[in-house]
Amino acid sequence: MTIKELQNKITELKNAVNAVILAHSYQSREIVEIADYTGDSFQLSVWARDAGADNIILCGVRFMAETAKILNPEKRVYLPNPLAGCPMAEQFSPDEIRQLKKREPDRAVVAYINTTAELKKLCDVCVTSSSAVRIIERMEAEKILFIPDANLGDYVKKRVSNKDIMLIRGGCPVHAAATLEDLREAKALRPDALALVHPECDPAVVEAADYVGSTSGIAEFAKNSPNREFIIGTEISVREHLQYDCPEKSFYILSKKISCPNMRLTTLADVLGALNAVKDGGGGFETKMDKHDILAARKCIDEMLRLNG
């Protein structure tokens, strides 16, 4: 079966079982092509809420499927490859955060959306990379514990100087792998290219970039900029998608090290398998959560929506 034939089979089955396919921006091109929506993790959950379909196929990683379920408790959410996790989201246990809260009881806990549902239950507010600065500025609390990404936390801390923000060691090992030397080498090869990087990157890389933003922010900047050349400092699949979307421009990767193996796990065959599971009534592909856990984890997301509104 060719890629196109498999894509057509997926689209046919998706329509038959009333499903919507959501793909994170880090997914492969062949998956993005069959997705109804492509974007950041929180964006995908909001789209899922408004899509009207009974079943959600979330092509991404586990915490994204959990977030989609939290925001859409009445719908069935499927993660095509159950092994697709996120080292950043899963690096801290609930017990570790409980101990930190005991030691720092006067700090409000702010969780990057890239956290597990279990951690979200312990947090006061959730943030995305694009909303973190604005939300923390609007919080009443003066003292903050920011988890789990210290690089994003450093980016926020430098821009919200009136808050006492405590960081703990942690973050995305993929984005953190890129170094300032990588950026200098990329700039030397392409001196006219603007460097667009994600705030999960090392602070030295962030400070040397021409633009810093979320994955969606990077894409929008590149599409709308009059500049013709760009060095993309986030997951390398984004460079490929931008090259398809803007064939008149040139895109280069900051570092080949910014490649997420968990995002690479999901294949078209996995998506077809998840749709067959929907047709057959469920199975191991479905993300299930207790309603009490959903309500507990949703509180910090609702607070994010309130402060970001």
C-alpha positions as CSV (number, residue, x, y, z in Angstrom):
1,M,0.0,0.0,0.0
2,T,1.4,3.4,-0.9
3,I,1.4,6.4,1.5
4,K,-1.4,8.0,-0.5
5,E,-3.5,4.9,-0.4
6,L,-3.0,4.6,3.3
7,Q,-3.9,8.3,3.8
8,N,-7.1,7.8,1.8
9,K,-8.0,4.7,3.8
10,I,-7.5,6.7,7.0
11,T,-9.7,9.6,5.8
12,E,-12.5,7.2,4.7
13,L,-12.5,5.4,8.1
14,K,-12.2,8.7,10.0
15,N,-15.4,10.0,8.4
16,A,-17.2,6.6,9.0
17,V,-16.6,6.6,12.7
18,N,-17.1,10.4,13.3
19,A,-13.5,11.1,14.3
20,V,-11.3,14.2,14.1
21,I,-7.5,13.8,13.6
22,L,-5.3,16.3,15.5
23,A,-1.6,16.5,14.8
24,H,1.0,18.3,16.8
25,S,3.3,20.5,14.7
26,Y,6.2,18.1,15.4
27,Q,4.5,15.2,13.6
28,S,5.8,13.9,10.3
29,R,4.6,15.5,7.0
30,E,2.4,12.5,6.0
31,I,0.5,12.7,9.3
32,V,0.1,16.5,9.1
33,E,-1.4,16.0,5.6
34,I,-4.3,13.9,6.9
35,A,-4.9,15.9,10.0
36,D,-8.0,18.1,10.4
37,Y,-6.0,20.4,12.7
38,T,-2.3,20.9,13.2
39,G,-0.8,23.1,16.0
40,D,0.5,23.3,19.5
41,S,-0.7,21.0,22.2
42,F,-3.2,23.4,23.9
43,Q,-4.4,24.6,20.5
44,L,-5.3,21.1,19.6
45,S,-7.4,20.5,22.7
46,V,-9.4,23.7,22.1
47,W,-10.0,22.7,18.4
48,A,-11.1,19.2,19.6
49,R,-13.6,20.8,22.0
50,D,-15.2,22.8,19.1
51,A,-14.9,20.1,16.3
52,G,-18.1,18.3,17.0
53,A,-16.7,14.8,16.5
54,D,-17.3,12.1,19.0
55,N,-13.8,10.6,18.7
56,I,-10.5,12.4,18.9
57,I,-7.3,10.9,17.4
58,L,-4.4,12.8,19.0
59,C,-1.2,12.4,17.0
60,G,1.3,13.6,19.6
61,V,2.4,12.4,23.0
62,R,0.6,11.2,26.2
63,F,0.2,14.5,28.1
64,M,-1.4,16.0,25.0
65,A,-4.0,13.2,24.9
66,E,-4.6,13.7,28.6
67,T,-5.1,17.5,28.1
68,A,-7.6,16.8,25.2
69,K,-9.5,14.4,27.5
70,I,-9.5,16.9,30.4
71,L,-11.1,19.6,28.1
72,N,-13.4,17.1,26.3
73,P,-14.5,14.6,29.0
74,E,-17.5,13.5,27.1
75,K,-15.5,12.5,24.0
76,R,-13.3,9.5,23.5
77,V,-9.6,10.3,23.0
78,Y,-7.1,8.0,21.3
79,L,-3.3,8.2,21.3
80,P,-2.3,6.2,18.2
81,N,1.0,5.1,19.7
82,P,0.8,4.4,23.5
83,L,4.6,4.5,23.8
84,A,4.7,8.2,22.8
85,G,5.6,10.0,26.0
86,C,7.4,13.2,26.9
87,P,10.5,13.2,29.1
88,M,9.9,16.7,30.3
89,A,6.2,16.1,31.2
90,E,7.1,12.9,33.1
91,Q,10.4,13.9,34.8
92,F,8.8,14.9,38.2
93,S,6.6,12.7,40.3
94,P,3.6,14.1,42.2
95,D,5.4,13.3,45.5
96,E,8.4,15.4,44.5
97,I,6.1,18.4,43.8
98,R,4.2,17.8,47.0
99,Q,7.5,18.0,48.9
100,L,8.4,21.2,47.2
101,K,5.0,22.7,48.1
102,K,5.6,21.8,51.7
103,R,9.0,23.5,51.7
104,E,7.6,26.5,49.8
105,P,4.0,26.8,51.1
106,D,3.7,30.5,50.2
107,R,4.5,30.0,46.5
108,A,1.8,29.5,43.8
109,V,2.6,26.6,41.6
110,V,2.7,27.3,37.9
111,A,2.8,24.3,35.5
112,Y,3.8,24.4,31.9
113,I,1.1,22.6,29.9
114,N,3.8,20.0,29.1
115,T,3.1,18.2,32.4
116,T,1.1,15.0,33.2
117,A,-2.5,15.2,34.4
118,E,-1.3,14.0,37.9
119,L,1.0,17.1,38.2
120,K,-1.7,19.4,36.9
121,K,-3.9,18.3,39.8
122,L,-1.3,19.9,42.2
123,C,-0.9,23.2,40.4
124,D,-2.6,26.6,40.7
125,V,-2.4,27.6,37.1
126,C,-1.2,26.2,33.8
127,V,0.6,28.1,31.1
128,T,1.7,27.7,27.5
129,S,5.0,29.0,26.1
130,S,3.1,31.8,24.4
131,S,1.0,32.8,27.4
132,A,3.4,32.2,30.3
133,V,4.7,35.8,30.6
134,R,1.2,37.4,30.4
135,I,-0.4,35.0,32.8
136,I,2.3,35.2,35.5
137,E,2.2,39.0,35.2
138,R,-1.5,38.9,35.9
139,M,-1.4,36.5,38.9
140,E,-2.0,37.9,42.3
141,A,0.7,35.8,43.9
142,E,4.1,37.4,44.2
143,K,6.0,34.2,44.8
144,I,6.0,31.5,42.1
145,L,7.2,27.9,41.8
146,F,7.5,27.2,38.0
147,I,7.6,23.6,36.8
148,P,9.0,21.7,35.0
149,D,11.0,23.6,32.3
150,A,13.8,25.7,33.8
151,N,14.7,27.2,30.4
152,L,11.1,28.5,29.8
153,G,11.1,29.5,33.4
154,D,14.3,31.5,32.9
155,Y,12.8,33.2,29.9
156,V,9.7,34.2,32.0
157,K,11.8,35.3,35.0
158,K,13.8,37.7,32.9
159,R,10.6,39.3,31.6
160,V,8.6,39.4,34.8
161,S,11.1,41.0,37.2
162,N,8.6,42.0,39.8
163,K,7.8,38.4,40.8
164,D,9.9,36.0,42.9
165,I,10.1,33.0,40.5
166,M,11.7,29.8,41.8
167,L,12.9,27.3,39.2
168,I,14.0,23.7,39.6
169,R,16.3,21.8,37.3
170,G,14.3,20.2,34.5
171,G,13.2,20.8,30.9
172,C,13.0,19.4,27.4
173,P,16.2,17.4,26.7
174,V,15.6,17.8,23.0
175,H,15.5,21.6,22.8
176,A,18.1,21.9,25.5
177,A,20.6,19.9,23.4
178,A,21.1,22.8,21.0
179,T,24.1,25.0,22.0
180,L,25.2,28.6,21.4
181,E,28.0,27.2,19.3
182,D,25.3,25.4,17.2
183,L,23.6,28.7,16.6
184,R,26.9,30.5,15.8
185,E,27.8,27.8,13.3
186,A,24.3,28.0,11.7
187,K,24.6,31.8,11.5
188,A,28.1,31.5,9.9
189,L,26.7,29.3,7.2
190,R,23.6,31.5,6.6
191,P,24.5,35.0,7.7
192,D,21.4,36.6,6.3
193,A,19.0,34.1,8.0
194,L,17.0,35.1,11.1
195,A,17.3,32.7,14.0
196,L,13.8,31.8,15.4
197,V,14.0,29.7,18.6
198,H,11.7,28.2,21.2
199,P,12.1,29.3,24.8
200,E,12.7,25.7,25.8
201,C,16.2,26.1,24.4
202,D,19.2,27.0,26.5
203,P,19.1,30.6,27.8
204,A,22.3,31.5,25.9
205,V,20.6,30.4,22.6
206,V,17.5,32.3,23.5
207,E,19.3,35.5,24.2
208,A,21.2,35.3,20.9
209,A,18.1,34.6,18.7
210,D,16.4,37.1,16.5
211,Y,12.9,35.9,17.6
212,V,11.8,33.8,20.5
213,G,8.4,32.2,20.6
214,S,6.1,29.1,20.7
215,T,6.1,26.7,17.8
216,S,3.0,28.5,16.4
217,G,4.7,31.8,17.0
218,I,7.8,30.8,15.1
219,A,5.7,29.6,12.2
220,E,3.6,32.8,12.0
221,F,6.7,35.0,12.3
222,A,8.4,33.1,9.4
223,K,5.3,33.2,7.2
224,N,4.7,37.0,7.8
225,S,8.3,38.2,7.8
226,P,9.7,39.9,4.7
227,N,12.9,38.1,5.3
228,R,13.6,35.2,3.0
229,E,15.9,33.0,5.1
230,F,15.4,31.5,8.6
231,I,17.2,29.2,11.0
232,I,14.5,27.2,12.9
233,G,15.4,26.5,16.5
234,T,12.7,24.0,17.4
235,E,11.9,20.4,16.4
236,I,13.3,19.8,13.0
237,S,9.9,18.8,11.5
238,V,8.8,22.4,11.7
239,R,11.4,23.4,9.2
240,E,10.0,20.9,6.8
241,H,6.4,22.1,7.2
242,L,7.5,25.7,6.7
243,Q,9.3,24.8,3.5
244,Y,6.1,23.3,2.1
245,D,4.0,26.3,3.3
246,C,6.5,28.9,2.0
247,P,8.3,27.5,-1.0
248,E,9.6,30.9,-1.9
249,K,11.6,31.1,1.3
250,S,14.5,29.1,2.7
251,F,14.6,27.3,6.0
252,Y,17.5,25.7,7.9
253,I,17.7,23.8,11.1
254,L,19.5,25.2,14.1
255,S,20.8,21.7,15.1
256,K,20.1,18.2,14.0
257,K,20.0,17.4,17.7
258,I,16.5,19.0,18.1
259,S,14.7,15.9,16.9
260,C,12.1,14.3,19.3
261,P,12.1,10.5,19.2
262,N,8.7,10.4,20.9
263,M,7.1,12.5,18.2
264,R,8.7,10.2,15.6
265,L,7.0,7.1,17.0
266,T,3.5,7.8,15.5
267,T,3.1,6.5,12.0
268,L,0.2,6.4,9.5
269,A,-0.2,2.7,10.4
270,D,-0.7,3.7,14.0
271,V,-3.3,6.2,13.1
272,L,-5.2,3.6,11.1
273,G,-4.9,1.2,14.0
274,A,-6.4,3.8,16.4
275,L,-9.3,4.3,14.0
276,N,-9.9,0.6,13.8
277,A,-9.9,0.6,17.6
278,V,-12.7,3.3,17.5
279,K,-14.6,1.1,15.0
280,D,-14.2,-1.9,17.3
281,G,-15.2,-0.2,20.5
282,G,-12.0,1.0,22.1
283,G,-9.0,-1.0,23.3
284,G,-5.5,0.0,24.5
285,F,-5.4,3.1,22.3
286,E,-8.0,5.0,24.3
287,T,-7.0,7.6,26.9
288,K,-9.2,7.1,29.9
289,M,-9.4,9.3,33.0
290,D,-11.6,9.2,36.1
291,K,-14.1,12.1,36.2
292,H,-12.7,13.3,39.6
293,D,-9.2,13.4,38.2
294,I,-10.4,15.3,35.2
295,L,-12.1,17.9,37.4
296,A,-9.0,18.2,39.6
297,A,-6.6,18.6,36.7
298,R,-8.8,21.0,34.9
299,K,-8.8,23.7,37.6
300,C,-5.3,25.0,36.6
301,I,-6.3,25.0,33.0
302,D,-9.5,26.9,33.7
303,E,-7.4,29.4,35.7
304,M,-5.1,29.8,32.7
305,L,-8.1,30.6,30.5
306,R,-9.4,33.1,33.0
307,L,-6.1,35.0,33.3
308,N,-5.4,34.8,29.6
309,G,-8.8,36.1,28.7
